[in-house]
Amino acid sequence: MTLTTKDRMVRAAAELLQEGGRDALSTRAVSAAAGVQAPTLYRTFGDKDGLLDAVATYGFKSYLAGKHTLGETEDPVRDLRRGWDLHVEFGLHQPAFYLLMYGEPRVREARQEADTMLRRIVERIAEAGRLRVPVEQAAQLVHATGMGVVLSFLASPAGQRDPDLIIAAREHVIATITTDSVKKDSGIPSRAIALKAALEKEPGDVLTPAEHAMLAEWLDRLARSSK
């Protein structure tokens, strides 16, 4: 497969980022590594920020490919654990990419796809009747905790990183948002969350849009009630 000039420049920048970090991504170094003149880089990306956006998108493609490879099992909570482990592993093994992808407000579309995949796993947990809190809150908590763990580790010397903390953080957030198993006497909040997830997946045409919105509001209120 023949690479386009743009692809060559992005790959060259990606290799420089992996080898030397953010400081290695000078326009001169990228142009030389890709075998092009500096004006070609500026015509293609506009400026260095445009190049960084392209490199961040390249990193997300690699990350999302790993996510898709995981697939789905019959246990959505297990899938959440596997997704968490992949996320942390990517961040710790590709720190320069991770900081560019998640440490800066770049390439929102690529990040949105990753967020959508996480939300889908959480929705499946809700559909199974095993979610304690509303879907959006659960997804945000998992994302924020996972990203916090990775960024905290990257900011610490390698010798001071305790891998047990990764597992502890993962299990803490999972225990916070999920129940151990589906029970016939599960509380009203979990039932409300499961019903809302099911209605969002298959809304049907029994209720009008206004009625759907009202029911969703009531279910959210029940989901936030004490068990």
N, C-alpha and C positions, 0 to 999 in steps of 0.2 A: 504494500500500500504506500503510495507516494504522499508524503506530507506536504501540506501547503506551507507557504512562507510563514503564515501566522502560527500554524501548528509547530513549526520548527522553533520559532521564537518563544512560544509558551513552554515547550518542553525544555528548551535551553534554560529558561528562567527557572523552571521547576527544579532542574538539576542543581543550579547554582544555589537556590534556596535551601535544598536539602543538604548541600555540602557546606555552605558558609552562612546560612541564616539570612535574615532580612538585609543585613548590611552588604551582602554579596550581590544584591540585585541592582547594580548600577546600570544605567542605559548603555554605557560603553561596554561593560562586561557581557551583558545579554546580547548585544549586537555582534560582538566578536564571537561568542560561543555559537550563535545561530548562523554566522557567516553572512551577515547583512550589514548595510550601512545604517548609521543612527537615524537618518531621515526616514528610512523604511519603517523603523520601529514607531516613530512618531506619527507617520501617516496611518499606520495600522491601529494603534492604540490611543492616539491623541496625546497622551502624556504618561508619566510613570504611574499615576493612579489607575489609568486604564489598563496598563500592563499588570498591575497588582490584582485588579479585579479578575482579569483573565486567568492568572495563576491560581487565585482562590477558587474560581470555578473549576479549574482542572483538579484541584485537590478534592473538592466536593464530589466530583465525578468518581474519583477513586474510592472515596469513603462510601458513597451511595452504592457503588458496585458491590462492595463487601456486604452492605446491608441487604441488598437484593439476594445475594448468594445464601444468606442465612435461611431465607424462606420462612414458612410458618409451620408450627407444630400444632397438636391438639390442645396444648397447654399455653395460653397467652401469657401467663405469669413467667413461665420458663422462657418464652420468647423475649419478654422484657429483660430478664437477666442476661440473655445472650446478646441482646442489643446493647445493653449497658456495657458489658465486657468488651464488645467490639469498639464502642465509642472510646472507652478509656484506653484500650490498646492502641488505637489509631493515634490518639493524642500524645501518648507517651513515646511512641515510636516515630511519629512524624511531628515533632514539636513546632518546627518553623511553619509548617503548613497549618497546624491547628491554631496557632496564634494569629495567623493571617485570616483564617476562616472564621474563628469564633472570638478572637480578641479585638476585632475591628468591625464596624458596621458596614460590611461589604456584601455584595452579591446576595441580596435578599431572596431572590427567586430560588437559588440553589439551597439556601438555608431553609426556605419554606418547604421544599421537598423533603428534607430530612425531618423537619417538624411534623409534616403530614404522616410520615411513616411511623413516628413515635406515637402520634395521636391515634393512629389506626390500631396499634397494639393495645393502647389503653382502652379504646372503645371495645375491643374484643373482650378485655377483662370485665368491662361493665356489662356487656351482653351476657357474660357467663354468671352475672350476679355476684361478682367478687370484688367490686370496687367500693371503697368506703366514702370517697369524696367525688365531686363532679369531675367529669372527664377533663375539662380544660384545666382545672386546678391541679389534677394529678399529673397531666402531661407537663405543665410548667414546673411543677416540683421536681419531677424526674430530670428534666432538662437542666434546670438551675443547679441541682445537686451534682449531677454528672459533670457539668462544665466546671463547677467550682472545685471539684476534686482534681480534675486534670490541671486546671490553671494553678491550683495550690501546689501540686506536685512539681510542675514545671518551674515554679518560682523557688523551689527548695533544692539544696544540694543533693545530688544523687544518694549520698551516704545517709541522708536524714529522711529518706522516703520510706514509710512503713507500708508495704503492700497489703497488710491486714486491714488498713484503714479503708482501702478501696472496697473490700468485701463488706466491711462494717457499714460503710455509707450506703452501699447498694441494698443491703438487707434492711437497714433502717428505713429507707424511703419506701421500699416495697411493703414493709410491715405497716407503714403509715397510711398507704393508699389502698391496700388490699386486705381481704379477709382470708383466713386460712383455707377455707373450702366453702362450697355452696351448701347452705343448710336450709331446711324447710322453715325454720323459725328465724331466718335472717331478718334483720331489722328493716324498718320502713325506709331509711336513707338508701341502703343498698338496693332495695327493690325499686325505689324511685329512679335511681341512677340507671339501673338495668332497663327499666321501661323507656326512659328517655333515649337511651342508646338504640334500643330496638326501633323506636318510632323514627329516629333520624335515619336509620338504615333503610327502613321500609315505611315511609310516611303514609302511603295509601291515599285514598280520596274520601274517607269518611268524614274527616274534619276539614273545615275551611282553613286557609292560612292564618287568619286571626285566631281561630280556635287552637291551632297548633301552637302558636306563639304563647297563648294564655296557658295551655297545658304545660308547655316547656317551663314557663315561669313558675307554675305551681310545683312541678317536679324538682326544679332547682331549689325551691324553698324547702321542700321535704328532704332533699339530699343534704342540706346544710343543718337540718335539725339534729338534736342529740339522740343517740340510740338508747 
